[in-house]
Amino acid sequence: MGLKAVVSSPSPAFSTDESGAVEVTNVGHVYETASGTTEALTDISFRVETGRFISIVGPSGCGKSSLLMMIAGLVQPTRGTITAGGRPLVQPDPTRIGVVFQDASLYPWLTARSNVEFPLSLRHVDHKIRRERAEEALDLVGLAGFADKHPHELSGGMKQRVALARGLVQDPPILLMDEPFAALDEQTRLTMGDEVLRIWERTRKTIIFVTHGLSEAIHLSDEVLVLTSRPGKLVDRVSVDLPRPRSFEVMGGRRFEELRERIWQRIRS
Ligand SMILES: Nc1ncnc2c1ncn2[C@@H]1O[C@H](COP(=O)(O)OP(=O)(O)OP(=O)(O)O)[C@@H](O)[C@H]1O
């Protein structure tokens, strides 16, 4: 089986497996454009252990997406270093890091299956294996019966599931998600959050999730990283000490409110 299912409990307190670890050390990024320079991020350092679910929150424009793009190897930091699985990433490598963006970015002329297969076709993976892996990934995201549909035949939530399947198809130990559900209605968003948790508990990938939703960040994560406004700096790491599964009662409780308040205060400051 390509997409490894792990049956032990999620969120180990300590993991010696380095494959899904992410280490960001003194990272900064300055964009240089014709109209001038923008310092997006400054001096960011943190480590994420294998199998942890981390969210990144902060005001608009504080550099959350830039940070994720750097971890993915899509943008190079202008300062500092980033390692994934103990090694630097000088270019995108979907076998090490899968990425899911807000916009599903599916090819409209391809079926769901072919969209998911696409990164494997680029690597000239054998047709039969490609198909098997794509179907396995679609199954994992709950779209087993929809492989032959085209994007226009799918709802917004289903398109995001296809994008998630595409991010998972090469079974990377690390998955980066940049506001993946921001364009969805609230109900679909909640369902998708539960889906991601189910997949995370089954596969135990390291997940780094960017969101504007503080409740969403608390609901999903082991830890929430809080960035300040531009240039983004890491001002707090909030450990979410709520039991899992995060039931309706847990999410409506006093501790949840305390965590939300702390994160909100840090963002405002
Ligand atoms: N390619 C680029 N060229 C120039 N400036 C950029 C580029 N990408 C981002 N920026 C600038 O860098 C800063 C950080 O942008 P980024 O998109 O990383 O922030 P963000 O926290 O993800 O924002 P949002 O929450 O609104 O999505 C912003 O001021 C943005 O305008």
The ligand as an SDF file (V2000), in Angstrom:
LIG
                    3D

 31 33  0  0  0  0  0  0  0  0999 V2000
    5.7010   37.5070   -5.0230 N   0  0  0  0  0  0  0  0  0  0  0  0
    5.6830   38.5800   -4.2410 C   0  0  0  0  0  0  0  0  0  0  0  0
    6.3040   39.7250   -4.6170 N   0  0  0  0  0  0  0  0  0  0  0  0
    6.3190   40.8080   -3.8250 C   0  0  0  0  0  0  0  0  0  0  0  0
    5.7460   40.8530   -2.6010 N   0  0  0  0  0  0  0  0  0  0  0  0
    5.1050   39.7670   -2.1740 C   0  0  0  0  0  0  0  0  0  0  0  0
    5.0470   38.5760   -2.9550 C   0  0  0  0  0  0  0  0  0  0  0  0
    4.3490   37.6340   -2.2690 N   0  0  0  0  0  0  0  0  0  0  0  0
    3.9920   38.2160   -1.1120 C   0  0  0  0  0  0  0  0  0  0  0  0
    4.4450   39.4900   -1.0540 N   0  0  0  0  0  0  0  0  0  0  0  0
    4.2820   40.4330    0.0630 C   0  0  0  0  0  0  0  0  0  0  0  0
    4.8240   39.8090    1.2210 O   0  0  0  0  0  0  0  0  0  0  0  0
    3.9930   40.0570    2.3510 C   0  0  0  0  0  0  0  0  0  0  0  0
    3.5390   38.7280    2.9390 C   0  0  0  0  0  0  0  0  0  0  0  0
    2.6670   38.0950    2.0210 O   0  0  0  0  0  0  0  0  0  0  0  0
    2.0220   36.6630    2.3310 P   0  0  0  0  0  0  0  0  0  0  0  0
    1.0890   36.3650    1.2150 O   0  0  0  0  0  0  0  0  0  0  0  0
    3.0880   35.7020    2.6240 O   0  0  0  0  0  0  0  0  0  0  0  0
    1.2020   36.9700    3.6760 O   0  0  0  0  0  0  0  0  0  0  0  0
   -0.0090   36.1670    4.3380 P   0  0  0  0  0  0  0  0  0  0  0  0
    0.1620   36.2770    5.8030 O   0  0  0  0  0  0  0  0  0  0  0  0
   -0.0940   34.8000    3.7750 O   0  0  0  0  0  0  0  0  0  0  0  0
   -1.2590   37.0280    3.8460 O   0  0  0  0  0  0  0  0  0  0  0  0
   -2.8210   36.6520    3.8240 P   0  0  0  0  0  0  0  0  0  0  0  0
   -3.1810   36.2480    5.2170 O   0  0  0  0  0  0  0  0  0  0  0  0
   -3.4880   37.9300    3.4060 O   0  0  0  0  0  0  0  0  0  0  0  0
   -2.9790   35.5420    2.8320 O   0  0  0  0  0  0  0  0  0  0  0  0
    2.8240   40.9170    1.8590 C   0  0  0  0  0  0  0  0  0  0  0  0
    3.1240   42.2510    2.1320 O   0  0  0  0  0  0  0  0  0  0  0  0
    2.8040   40.6680    0.3760 C   0  0  0  0  0  0  0  0  0  0  0  0
    2.3220   41.7890   -0.3100 O   0  0  0  0  0  0  0  0  0  0  0  0
  1  2  1  0
  2  3  1  0
  2  7  2  0
  3  4  2  0
  4  5  1  0
  5  6  2  0
  6  7  1  0
  6 10  1  0
  7  8  1  0
  8  9  2  0
  9 10  1  0
 10 11  1  0
 11 12  1  0
 11 30  1  0
 12 13  1  0
 13 14  1  0
 13 28  1  0
 14 15  1  0
 15 16  1  0
 16 17  2  0
 16 18  1  0
 16 19  1  0
 19 20  1  0
 20 21  2  0
 20 22  1  0
 20 23  1  0
 23 24  1  0
 24 25  2  0
 24 26  1  0
 24 27  1  0
 28 29  1  0
 28 30  1  0
 30 31  1  0
M  END
$$$$
